[in-house]
Amino acid sequence: MPNGPTVRGAWERARRTFARHWRVLAFFGAVIFIPLGLLEVLAHEIGEVEIDELSDTAAWVLAGVGVATVVTALLGEIFFSGVVAAAVSEAHGAQSPTLAELRRSIPYGTLIAIDLLSAIGVALGLVLLIVPALLFLGYFGLAAPMAKIEHLGVRAAFGRSRRLARGHLGLVLLILVPVSLAGQLLSAGAGEGIGELLGESFAAEWFAASASELLSTPIWALATVALAFELLAAEDAADQE
């Protein structure tokens, strides 16, 4: 299919999405990742505490904070992916949706459930060696944007992602795998670089953690949403032939 979806086309769509909606995305990114940066630093501090030296009450409090940190981090990543999908799918003509429209249009529970199941699926795939994890990512990596774009439930979103990726698995992997690896490297590098520049104070660590997430997570979100729309356009074109 000469006019089918391509890596270049997906990234060009991602660029246009960012150029059109960057103000809204920057606002939500700050709202999400500044608090998450604080929680990440607190989680690091908790990891250095000796539980045996604490009272039972303090130990339970620390455990609760640790669980809240993990859950909130998952919420932040999926929420931001939902913001990107909503910003595109809820756009009216030349206007971006308002913050209130975005807030109302995001299927929070569905996206969080998809993220949890995706994390479990990739983890199991890694246990079974790398290939199953890559296949899971390739077939089901678009479940979150599809849940928002087509207003699907959890199971239907995973099925839709699989059908959409079928026949384009190589393209999906060529985009999602490098983006995932680059995001991890960028986050780690930015965090370390900012930390060395600003020092080891609590505020510096907080800023570094927040900035690294602000730099890395939007790349994944923009790539997955752009890829989903590229494959949907190809599907529509094939149906019309």
GUDRENTOR-910879 format. One line per field, with one value per residue: residue in one letter; chain; x, y, z of N, C-alpha, C in turn. Coordinates in Angstrom, 1 decimal, always signed. Each point is the difference from the previous one (the first is absolute). Example, Ala and Ser with C-alpha at 12.3 -4.5 7.8 and 13.67 -1.06 7.14 Angstrom:
BEGIN
res: c(a;s)
chain: c(A;A)
n.x: c(+13.2;-0.4)
n.y: c(-5.7;+1.1)
n.z: c(+7.8;-0.7)
ca.x: c(-0.9;+0.9)
ca.y: c(+1.2;+1.1)
ca.z: c(+0.0;+0.0)
c.x: c(+0.9;-0.8)
c.y: c(+1.2;+1.1)
c.z: c(+0.0;+0.8)
This chain:
BEGIN
res: c(m;p;n;g;p;t;v;r;g;a;w;e;r;a;r;r;t;f;a;r;h;w;r;v;l;a;f;f;g;a;v;i;f;i;p;l;g;l;l;e;v;l;a;h;e;i;g;e;v;e;i;d;e;l;s;d;t;a;a;w;v;l;a;g;v;g;v;a;t;v;v;t;a;l;l;g;e;i;f;f;s;g;v;v;a;a;a;v;s;e;a;h;g;a;q;s;p;t;l;a;e;l;r;r;s;i;p;y;g;t;l;i;a;i;d;l;l;s;a;i;g;v;a;l;g;l;v;l;l;i;v;p;a;l;l;f;l;g;y;f;g;l;a;a;p;m;a;k;i;e;h;l;g;v;r;a;a;f;g;r;s;r;r;l;a;r;g;h;l;g;l;v;l;l;i;l;v;p;v;s;l;a;g;q;l;l;s;a;g;a;g;e;g;i;g;e;l;l;g;e;s;f;a;a;e;w;f;a;a;s;a;s;e;l;l;s;t;p;i;w;a;l;a;t;v;a;l;a;f;e;l;l;a;a;e;d;a;a;d;q;e)
chain: c(A;A;A;A;A;A;A;A;A;A;A;A;A;A;A;A;A;A;A;A;A;A;A;A;A;A;A;A;A;A;A;A;A;A;A;A;A;A;A;A;A;A;A;A;A;A;A;A;A;A;A;A;A;A;A;A;A;A;A;A;A;A;A;A;A;A;A;A;A;A;A;A;A;A;A;A;A;A;A;A;A;A;A;A;A;A;A;A;A;A;A;A;A;A;A;A;A;A;A;A;A;A;A;A;A;A;A;A;A;A;A;A;A;A;A;A;A;A;A;A;A;A;A;A;A;A;A;A;A;A;A;A;A;A;A;A;A;A;A;A;A;A;A;A;A;A;A;A;A;A;A;A;A;A;A;A;A;A;A;A;A;A;A;A;A;A;A;A;A;A;A;A;A;A;A;A;A;A;A;A;A;A;A;A;A;A;A;A;A;A;A;A;A;A;A;A;A;A;A;A;A;A;A;A;A;A;A;A;A;A;A;A;A;A;A;A;A;A;A;A;A;A;A;A;A;A;A;A;A;A;A;A;A;A;A;A;A;A;A;A;A)
n.x: c(+0.9;+0.2;-1.3;+0.5;-0.2;+0.7;+1.3;+0.4;-1.0;+0.3;+1.3;-0.4;-0.8;+1.0;+0.8;-0.9;-0.2;+1.3;+0.3;-1.1;+0.4;+1.2;-0.8;-1.1;+0.9;+0.6;-1.2;-0.6;+1.0;+0.0;-1.3;+0.4;+1.1;-0.4;-1.3;+0.1;+0.6;-0.9;-1.0;+0.6;+0.2;-1.2;-0.3;+0.9;-0.5;-1.2;+0.5;+0.5;-1.3;+0.6;-0.9;+1.0;+0.5;-1.1;-0.9;-1.0;-0.5;+1.2;+0.2;-1.2;+0.3;+1.2;-0.6;-0.9;+1.0;+0.7;-1.1;-0.3;+1.3;+0.0;-1.2;+0.5;+1.1;-0.7;-0.7;+1.2;+0.6;-0.9;-0.1;+1.3;+0.1;-0.9;+0.8;+1.0;-0.5;-0.3;+1.2;+0.4;-0.5;+0.3;+0.9;-0.3;+0.0;+0.2;-1.0;+0.9;-0.3;-1.0;+0.6;-1.1;+0.1;+1.3;-0.2;-1.0;+0.8;+0.9;+0.0;+0.0;-1.1;-0.5;+0.6;-0.4;-1.2;+0.0;+0.4;-0.8;-1.0;+0.3;+0.1;-1.1;-0.6;+0.6;-0.3;-1.2;-0.1;+0.5;-0.9;-0.8;+0.9;+0.8;+0.0;-0.5;+0.9;+0.9;-0.4;+0.1;+1.2;+0.4;-0.6;+0.5;+1.0;-1.0;-0.1;+0.9;+0.7;-0.1;+0.3;+0.8;+0.7;-0.2;+0.3;+1.1;-0.5;+0.4;-0.9;-1.0;+0.6;+0.2;-1.2;-0.4;+0.9;-0.4;-1.2;+0.2;+0.7;-1.0;+1.1;+0.2;+0.2;+0.6;-0.9;-0.9;+0.7;+0.1;-1.3;-0.8;+0.7;+0.4;-1.3;-0.4;+0.9;-0.3;-1.3;+0.3;+0.7;-1.0;-0.9;+0.7;+0.2;-1.3;-0.5;+0.9;-0.2;-1.4;+0.0;+0.9;-0.9;-1.1;+0.6;+0.1;-0.4;-0.9;+0.1;+1.3;-0.1;-0.9;+0.7;+1.1;-0.7;-0.6;+1.2;+0.6;-1.1;+0.1;+1.3;-0.2;-0.9;+0.0;+1.3;-0.2;-0.6;+0.8;+1.0;-0.6;-0.4;+1.1;+0.6;-0.8;+0.2;+1.3;-0.1;-0.7;+0.8;+1.0;-0.6;-0.3;+1.3;+0.4;-0.9;+0.6;+1.0)
n.y: c(-1.2;+0.7;+0.2;-1.1;-0.4;+1.0;-0.3;+0.4;-0.6;-1.0;+0.2;+0.2;-1.0;-0.7;+0.5;-0.3;-1.2;-0.1;+0.4;-0.7;-1.0;+0.6;+1.1;-0.6;-0.6;+1.2;+0.6;-1.0;+0.2;+1.3;-0.1;-0.9;+0.5;+1.2;-0.3;-0.6;+1.1;+0.7;-0.7;+0.2;+1.3;+0.1;-0.6;+0.8;+1.1;-0.5;-0.2;+1.1;-0.1;-0.2;-0.9;-0.8;+1.2;-0.3;+0.8;-0.8;+1.1;+0.4;-1.3;-0.1;+1.2;-0.5;-1.1;+0.8;+0.7;-1.1;-0.6;+1.1;-0.1;-1.3;+0.0;+1.0;-0.7;-1.1;+0.7;+0.6;-1.2;-0.7;+0.8;+0.1;-1.3;+0.0;+0.9;-0.7;-1.2;+0.5;+0.5;-1.1;-0.9;+0.9;+0.1;+1.3;-0.5;+1.3;-0.2;+0.2;-1.2;+0.5;+0.5;+0.7;+0.2;+0.3;+0.7;+0.4;+0.1;+0.1;-1.3;+0.7;-0.6;+0.1;+1.3;+0.1;-0.6;+0.7;+1.0;-0.3;-0.3;+1.2;+0.6;-0.6;+0.3;+1.2;+0.1;-0.5;+0.8;+0.9;-0.5;+0.0;+0.9;+0.7;-1.0;-0.8;+0.6;-0.1;-1.3;+0.0;+0.6;-0.8;-1.1;+0.3;+0.5;-0.2;-0.8;+0.7;+0.4;-1.3;-0.2;+1.0;-0.4;-1.3;+0.6;-0.8;-1.2;-0.6;-1.0;+0.9;+0.8;-1.0;-0.4;+1.3;+0.1;-1.2;+0.3;+1.2;-0.7;-0.8;-0.5;+0.7;-1.2;-0.2;+0.8;-0.7;-1.2;+0.4;+0.3;-1.0;-1.0;+0.6;+0.4;-1.3;-0.5;+0.8;-0.3;-1.3;+0.0;+0.6;-0.8;-1.1;+0.3;+0.4;-1.0;-0.8;+0.5;+0.1;-1.2;-0.3;+0.6;-0.5;-1.2;-0.4;+1.3;+0.0;+1.3;-0.2;-0.9;+0.8;+1.1;-0.8;-0.6;+1.1;+0.6;-1.1;+0.0;+1.3;-0.4;-1.1;+0.1;+1.4;-0.4;-0.8;+0.9;+1.0;-0.8;-0.4;+1.3;+0.6;-1.0;+0.2;+1.3;-0.2;-1.0;+0.8;+0.9;-0.9;-0.3;+1.3;+0.2;-1.1;+0.4;+1.1;-0.9)
n.z: c(+0.0;-1.1;+0.2;+0.4;+1.3;+0.4;+0.3;-1.2;-0.5;+0.8;-0.3;-1.3;+0.1;+0.6;-0.9;-0.9;+0.6;+0.2;-1.3;-0.2;+0.8;-0.3;-0.1;-0.6;-0.9;-0.2;+0.0;-0.7;-0.8;+0.2;-0.2;-1.0;-0.7;+0.3;+0.2;-1.2;-0.3;+0.7;-0.5;-1.2;+0.3;+0.4;-1.1;-0.5;+0.6;-0.4;-1.3;+0.5;+0.4;+1.1;-0.6;+0.3;-0.4;-0.7;+0.5;+0.4;+0.6;+0.3;+0.3;+0.5;+0.6;+0.2;+0.4;+0.7;+0.4;+0.2;+0.5;+0.8;+0.3;+0.1;+0.7;+0.7;+0.0;+0.2;+1.0;+0.4;-0.2;+0.5;+1.1;-0.1;-0.2;+1.0;+0.6;-0.4;+0.3;+1.2;+0.1;-0.6;+0.7;+0.9;-0.9;+0.1;-1.2;+0.1;+0.8;+0.9;+0.6;+0.7;+1.1;+0.1;-1.3;+0.1;+1.1;-0.6;-1.0;+1.1;-0.6;+1.1;+0.4;-1.2;+0.0;+1.3;-0.3;-1.2;+0.7;+1.0;-0.8;-0.6;+1.2;+0.3;-1.1;+0.1;+1.3;-0.2;-1.0;+0.9;+0.9;-1.0;+0.3;-0.8;-0.9;+1.0;+0.7;-1.0;-0.1;+1.3;+0.0;-1.0;+0.5;+1.2;-0.6;-0.9;+1.0;+0.6;-1.0;-0.3;+1.3;-0.2;-1.0;+0.3;+1.2;+0.1;+0.5;+1.1;+0.0;-0.4;+0.9;+0.8;-0.3;+0.2;+1.1;+0.4;-0.2;+0.6;+0.9;-0.2;-0.5;+1.2;+0.4;-1.1;-0.6;+0.7;-0.2;-1.2;+0.4;+0.5;-0.5;-1.1;-0.1;+0.3;-0.8;-1.0;+0.3;+0.2;-1.1;-0.6;+0.5;-0.2;-1.3;-0.2;+0.6;-0.5;-1.3;+0.2;+0.5;-1.0;-0.8;+0.6;+0.1;+1.2;-0.1;+0.9;+0.0;+0.0;+0.9;+0.6;-0.3;+0.3;+1.0;+0.3;-0.2;+0.6;+0.8;+0.2;+0.0;+0.8;+1.0;-0.3;-0.2;+1.0;+0.7;-0.5;+0.2;+1.2;+0.3;-0.5;+0.6;+1.0;-0.1;-0.1;+0.9;+0.7;-0.4;+0.2;+1.1;+0.1;-0.4;+0.7;+0.9;-0.5;+0.0)
ca.x: c(-0.9;+1.0;-0.4;-0.3;+0.6;+1.5;+0.6;+0.1;-1.3;-0.4;+0.8;-0.4;-1.3;+0.3;+0.5;-1.2;-0.8;+0.7;+0.0;-1.3;-0.5;+1.0;-0.3;-0.8;+0.8;+1.0;-0.7;-0.3;+1.3;+0.4;-0.9;+0.1;+1.3;+0.6;-0.3;+0.6;+1.4;+0.0;-0.2;+1.2;+1.1;-0.5;+0.2;+1.5;+0.3;-0.6;+0.8;+1.2;-0.3;+0.0;-1.3;+0.2;+0.2;-1.2;-1.1;-0.9;-0.8;+0.9;+0.2;-1.2;-0.1;+1.0;-0.5;-1.1;+0.5;+0.6;-1.1;-0.6;+0.9;-0.1;-1.3;-0.1;+0.9;-0.8;-1.0;+0.6;+0.4;-1.2;-0.8;+0.6;-0.3;-1.4;-0.1;+0.4;-1.1;-1.2;+0.3;-0.2;-1.4;-1.0;+0.3;-1.2;+0.5;+1.4;+0.2;+0.3;-1.0;+0.4;+0.5;-1.2;-0.5;+0.9;-0.1;-1.3;+0.0;+1.0;-0.5;+1.1;+0.0;+0.3;+1.4;+0.8;-0.1;+0.8;+1.4;+0.4;+0.1;+1.2;+1.2;+0.1;+0.3;+1.4;+0.8;+0.0;+0.7;+1.4;+0.4;+0.0;+1.0;-0.3;-0.9;-1.4;-0.2;-0.1;-1.3;-1.1;+0.1;-0.4;-1.4;-0.9;+0.6;-0.9;-1.3;-0.4;-0.6;-1.2;-1.1;-0.5;-0.4;-1.3;-0.9;-0.1;+0.3;+1.4;+0.2;-0.2;+1.2;+1.1;-0.4;+0.1;+1.4;+0.6;-0.5;+0.6;+1.5;+0.2;+0.4;+0.9;+0.7;+1.4;-0.1;-0.3;+1.2;+1.1;-0.2;-0.2;+1.2;+1.0;-0.5;+0.0;+1.4;+0.5;-0.6;+0.7;+1.4;-0.1;-0.4;+1.2;+1.1;-0.4;+0.0;+1.4;+0.6;-0.5;+0.4;+1.4;+0.1;-0.6;+0.4;-0.7;-1.0;-1.3;-0.7;+0.6;-0.4;-1.4;+0.0;+0.6;-1.0;-1.1;+0.4;+0.2;-1.3;-0.6;+0.7;-0.1;-1.3;-0.7;+0.4;-0.7;-1.4;-0.2;+0.3;-1.0;-1.2;+0.2;+0.0;-1.4;-0.8;+0.6;-0.5;-1.5;-0.1;+0.3;-1.1;-1.1;+0.3;-0.2;-1.4;-0.6;+0.5)
ca.y: c(+1.2;+1.1;+1.2;-0.5;+0.7;-0.1;+0.5;+1.5;+0.6;+0.0;+1.0;+1.3;+0.2;+0.3;+1.3;+0.9;+0.0;+0.7;+1.4;+0.5;-0.1;+0.0;+0.8;-0.9;-1.2;+0.4;+0.2;-1.2;-0.7;+0.6;-0.4;-1.4;-0.5;+0.7;-0.8;-1.3;+0.2;+0.0;-1.4;-0.8;+0.3;-0.6;-1.5;-0.3;+0.1;-1.1;-1.1;+0.0;-0.1;-1.4;-0.3;-0.6;+1.0;+0.8;-0.6;-0.7;+1.0;+0.7;-0.9;-0.1;+1.2;+0.0;-1.0;+0.6;+1.0;-0.7;-0.5;+1.1;+0.5;-0.9;+0.2;+1.4;+0.1;-0.6;+0.9;+1.1;-0.3;-0.3;+1.2;+0.9;-0.6;+0.3;+1.4;+0.1;-0.5;+0.9;+1.3;-0.2;-0.5;+0.9;+1.3;+0.5;+0.8;+0.4;+0.3;-1.1;+0.0;+0.7;-0.9;-0.6;-1.0;-1.2;-0.6;-0.8;-1.0;-1.1;-1.1;-0.3;-1.4;-0.8;+0.2;-0.5;-1.5;-0.4;+0.1;-1.1;-1.3;+0.0;-0.2;-1.5;-0.7;+0.2;-0.6;-1.5;-0.2;+0.1;-1.2;-1.0;+0.5;+1.3;+0.0;+0.2;+1.4;+0.8;-0.3;+0.6;+1.4;+0.3;-0.2;+0.6;+1.3;+1.1;-0.2;+1.2;+1.0;-0.4;+0.1;+1.4;+0.4;-0.6;-0.1;-1.4;-0.5;-0.5;-1.1;+0.4;+0.8;-0.9;-0.7;+1.0;+0.3;-1.2;+0.0;+1.1;-0.3;-1.2;+0.4;+1.1;-0.3;+0.5;+1.4;+0.3;-0.2;+0.9;+1.3;+0.0;-0.5;+1.1;+1.1;-0.4;+0.0;+1.4;+0.7;-0.4;+0.6;+1.5;+0.3;-0.3;+1.0;+1.3;+0.0;+0.0;+1.3;+1.0;-0.3;+0.4;+1.4;+0.7;-0.5;-1.1;+0.4;-0.5;+0.7;-0.3;-1.4;+0.2;+0.6;-0.9;-1.0;+0.6;+0.4;-1.2;-0.6;+1.0;-0.1;-1.3;-0.5;+0.5;-0.6;-1.3;+0.3;+0.5;-1.1;-1.0;+0.6;+0.2;-1.3;-0.5;+0.7;-0.4;-1.3;+0.2;+0.6;-1.0;-0.9;+0.7;+0.0;-1.4;-0.3;+0.8;-0.5)
ca.z: c(+0.0;-0.2;+0.8;+1.4;+1.1;+0.1;+1.2;-0.2;+0.1;+1.4;+0.8;-0.4;+0.7;+1.4;+0.0;-0.2;+1.3;+1.0;-0.3;+0.1;+1.3;+1.0;+1.2;+0.9;+0.5;+1.0;+1.2;+0.6;+0.4;+1.3;+1.1;+0.3;+0.3;+1.2;+1.2;-0.1;+0.3;+1.5;+0.5;-0.3;+1.0;+1.2;-0.1;+0.1;+1.5;+0.7;-0.2;+0.8;+1.4;+0.6;+0.6;+1.3;+1.0;+0.1;+0.8;-0.9;-0.6;-1.0;-1.1;-0.8;-0.7;-1.1;-1.0;-0.7;-0.9;-1.1;-0.9;-0.7;-1.0;-1.2;-0.6;-0.6;-1.2;-1.1;-0.4;-0.8;-1.4;-0.8;-0.1;-1.0;-1.2;-0.2;-0.4;-1.4;-0.9;+0.1;-0.7;-1.4;-0.4;+0.5;-0.6;-0.8;-1.1;+0.2;+1.4;+0.9;+1.0;+1.3;+1.1;+0.6;-1.0;+0.1;+1.3;+0.0;-1.1;+0.2;+0.8;+1.0;+0.5;-1.1;-0.4;+1.1;-0.1;-1.1;+0.4;+0.9;-0.8;-0.9;+0.8;+0.4;-1.2;-0.4;+1.0;-0.3;-1.2;+0.3;+0.7;-1.1;-1.0;-0.6;-1.1;+0.4;+0.4;-1.2;-0.7;+0.8;-0.2;-1.4;-0.2;+1.0;+0.4;-0.4;+0.7;+0.8;-0.9;-0.6;+1.0;+0.0;-1.4;-0.4;+1.1;+0.3;+1.3;+0.1;-0.9;-1.3;-0.4;-0.3;-1.2;-1.1;-0.3;-0.7;-1.4;-0.7;-0.2;-0.9;-1.4;+0.1;+1.2;-0.2;+0.2;+1.4;+0.8;-0.4;+0.7;+1.5;+0.7;+0.2;+0.8;+1.4;+0.5;+0.0;+1.1;+1.2;+0.0;+0.1;+1.4;+0.9;-0.3;+0.4;+1.5;+0.5;-0.3;+0.8;+1.4;+0.1;-0.2;+1.1;+1.3;+0.6;+0.9;-0.2;-1.1;-1.3;-0.3;-0.4;-1.3;-1.0;-0.2;-0.8;-1.3;-0.8;-0.4;-0.9;-1.3;-0.6;-0.2;-1.1;-1.2;-0.1;-0.2;-1.3;-1.0;-0.1;-0.5;-1.4;-0.7;+0.0;-1.1;-1.3;-0.3;-0.2;-1.4;-1.0;+0.0;-0.7;-1.4;-0.5;+0.0;-1.1;-1.3)
c.x: c(+0.9;-0.4;-0.4;+0.7;+1.5;+0.5;+0.0;-1.4;-0.5;+0.6;-0.4;-1.4;+0.2;+0.5;-1.1;-0.8;+0.6;-0.1;-1.4;-0.5;+1.0;-0.3;-0.8;+0.8;+1.0;-0.7;-0.3;+1.3;+0.5;-0.9;+0.2;+1.4;+0.7;-0.3;+0.6;+1.5;+0.3;-0.1;+1.2;+1.1;-0.4;+0.2;+1.4;+0.4;-0.5;+0.8;+1.3;-0.3;+0.0;-1.3;+0.1;+0.1;-1.2;-1.1;-0.9;-0.8;+0.8;+0.3;-1.2;-0.2;+1.0;-0.4;-1.1;+0.5;+0.7;-1.0;-0.6;+1.0;-0.1;-1.3;+0.0;+0.9;-0.7;-1.1;+0.5;+0.3;-1.2;-0.9;+0.6;-0.3;-1.4;-0.2;+0.4;-1.1;-1.2;+0.2;-0.2;-1.5;-1.1;+0.2;-1.2;+0.6;+1.5;+0.3;+0.3;-1.1;+0.5;+0.4;-1.2;-0.6;+0.9;-0.2;-1.3;+0.1;+0.9;-0.6;+1.0;+0.1;+0.5;+1.5;+0.9;+0.0;+0.9;+1.4;+0.5;+0.1;+1.1;+1.3;+0.2;+0.3;+1.4;+0.9;+0.1;+0.7;+1.5;+0.5;+0.1;+1.0;-0.5;-1.1;-1.5;-0.3;-0.2;-1.3;-1.2;-0.1;-0.5;-1.5;-1.0;+0.5;-0.9;-1.4;-0.4;-0.5;-1.3;-1.2;-0.6;-0.6;-1.3;-0.9;-0.2;+0.3;+1.4;+0.2;-0.1;+1.2;+1.2;-0.3;+0.2;+1.4;+0.6;-0.5;+0.7;+1.4;+0.2;+0.2;+1.0;+0.9;+1.5;+0.0;-0.2;+1.2;+1.1;-0.2;+0.0;+1.3;+1.1;-0.5;+0.1;+1.5;+0.6;-0.6;+0.7;+1.4;-0.1;-0.4;+1.2;+1.1;-0.3;+0.0;+1.4;+0.7;-0.4;+0.5;+1.5;+0.1;-0.5;+0.4;-0.9;-1.1;-1.4;-0.7;+0.7;-0.4;-1.4;+0.0;+0.5;-1.0;-1.1;+0.4;+0.3;-1.2;-0.6;+0.7;-0.3;-1.4;-0.8;+0.4;-0.7;-1.5;-0.3;+0.2;-1.1;-1.3;+0.2;+0.0;-1.4;-0.8;+0.5;-0.6;-1.5;-0.2;+0.3;-1.2;-1.2;+0.3;-0.2;-1.4;-0.7;+0.4;-0.9)
c.y: c(+1.2;+1.2;-0.4;+0.8;-0.2;+0.6;+1.6;+0.6;+0.0;+1.1;+1.4;+0.3;+0.4;+1.4;+1.1;+0.1;+0.8;+1.5;+0.6;+0.1;+0.1;+0.7;-0.9;-1.1;+0.5;+0.3;-1.3;-0.8;+0.6;-0.4;-1.4;-0.3;+0.8;-0.8;-1.4;+0.0;+0.0;-1.4;-0.9;+0.2;-0.6;-1.5;-0.3;+0.1;-1.1;-1.3;-0.1;-0.1;-1.5;-0.2;-0.5;+1.0;+0.9;-0.7;-0.6;+1.0;+0.7;-0.9;-0.1;+1.3;+0.1;-1.0;+0.6;+1.1;-0.6;-0.5;+1.2;+0.6;-0.8;+0.3;+1.4;+0.1;-0.7;+0.9;+1.1;-0.3;-0.3;+1.2;+0.9;-0.6;+0.3;+1.4;+0.3;-0.5;+0.9;+1.3;-0.2;-0.4;+1.0;+1.4;+0.4;+1.0;+0.4;+0.3;-1.3;+0.0;+0.7;-1.0;-0.7;-1.1;-1.3;-0.7;-0.9;-1.2;-1.2;-1.1;-0.6;-1.5;-0.9;+0.0;-0.6;-1.5;-0.5;+0.1;-1.1;-1.3;+0.0;-0.2;-1.5;-0.8;+0.1;-0.7;-1.6;-0.3;+0.0;-1.3;-1.2;+0.3;+1.2;-0.1;+0.1;+1.4;+0.9;-0.2;+0.6;+1.5;+0.4;-0.1;+0.8;+1.4;+1.2;-0.1;+1.3;+1.1;-0.5;+0.0;+1.4;+0.4;-0.6;-0.4;-1.5;-0.3;-0.7;-1.2;+0.3;+0.8;-0.9;-0.8;+0.9;+0.2;-1.2;+0.0;+1.1;-0.2;-1.2;+0.4;+1.2;-0.2;+0.6;+1.5;+0.4;-0.1;+1.0;+1.4;-0.2;-0.5;+1.1;+1.1;-0.4;+0.0;+1.4;+0.8;-0.3;+0.6;+1.5;+0.4;-0.2;+1.1;+1.4;+0.1;+0.1;+1.3;+1.2;-0.1;+0.5;+1.6;+0.8;-0.5;-1.0;+0.4;-0.6;+0.7;-0.3;-1.4;+0.0;+0.5;-0.9;-1.1;+0.5;+0.3;-1.2;-0.6;+0.9;-0.2;-1.3;-0.5;+0.5;-0.7;-1.3;+0.3;+0.5;-1.1;-1.0;+0.5;+0.2;-1.3;-0.6;+0.7;-0.4;-1.3;+0.1;+0.6;-1.0;-1.0;+0.5;+0.0;-1.3;-0.3;+0.7;-0.6;-1.0)
c.z: c(+0.0;+0.9;+1.4;+1.0;+0.0;+1.3;-0.1;+0.1;+1.4;+0.8;-0.5;+0.6;+1.5;+0.1;-0.1;+1.2;+1.0;-0.3;+0.2;+1.5;+1.1;+1.3;+1.0;+0.6;+1.0;+1.3;+0.8;+0.4;+1.3;+1.1;+0.4;+0.6;+1.1;+1.3;+0.0;+0.2;+1.5;+0.5;-0.3;+1.0;+1.4;+0.0;+0.1;+1.5;+0.8;-0.1;+0.8;+1.5;+0.4;+0.7;+1.4;+1.1;+0.3;+0.9;-1.0;-0.7;-1.1;-1.2;-0.9;-0.8;-1.2;-1.1;-0.8;-1.0;-1.2;-1.0;-0.8;-1.1;-1.3;-0.7;-0.7;-1.2;-1.2;-0.5;-0.8;-1.4;-0.9;-0.2;-1.1;-1.4;-0.4;-0.4;-1.5;-0.9;+0.0;-0.7;-1.5;-0.3;+0.4;-0.7;-0.9;-1.1;+0.2;+1.5;+0.9;+1.1;+1.3;+1.0;+0.6;-0.9;+0.1;+1.3;+0.0;-1.0;+0.2;+0.8;+1.0;+0.4;-1.1;-0.3;+1.1;-0.1;-1.1;+0.3;+0.9;-0.7;-1.0;+0.7;+0.4;-1.3;-0.5;+0.9;-0.2;-1.3;+0.2;+0.7;-1.0;-1.1;-0.7;-1.0;+0.4;+0.5;-1.2;-0.7;+0.8;-0.2;-1.4;-0.2;+0.9;+0.5;-0.3;+0.7;+0.7;-1.0;-0.7;+0.9;+0.0;-1.4;-0.4;+1.2;+0.4;+1.4;-0.1;-0.9;-1.4;-0.6;-0.3;-1.3;-1.2;-0.4;-0.8;-1.5;-0.8;-0.3;-0.9;-1.4;+0.0;+1.3;-0.1;+0.2;+1.4;+0.9;-0.4;+0.6;+1.5;+0.7;+0.1;+0.9;+1.5;+0.5;+0.1;+1.2;+1.3;+0.1;+0.2;+1.5;+1.0;-0.2;+0.5;+1.6;+0.5;-0.3;+0.8;+1.4;+0.2;+0.0;+1.2;+1.4;+0.5;+1.1;-0.3;-1.2;-1.4;-0.5;-0.5;-1.4;-1.0;-0.3;-0.9;-1.4;-0.9;-0.5;-1.1;-1.4;-0.7;-0.3;-1.2;-1.3;-0.2;-0.3;-1.4;-1.1;-0.1;-0.5;-1.5;-0.8;-0.1;-1.1;-1.4;-0.4;-0.3;-1.4;-1.0;+0.0;-0.7;-1.5;-0.6;-0.1;-1.2;-1.4;-0.5)
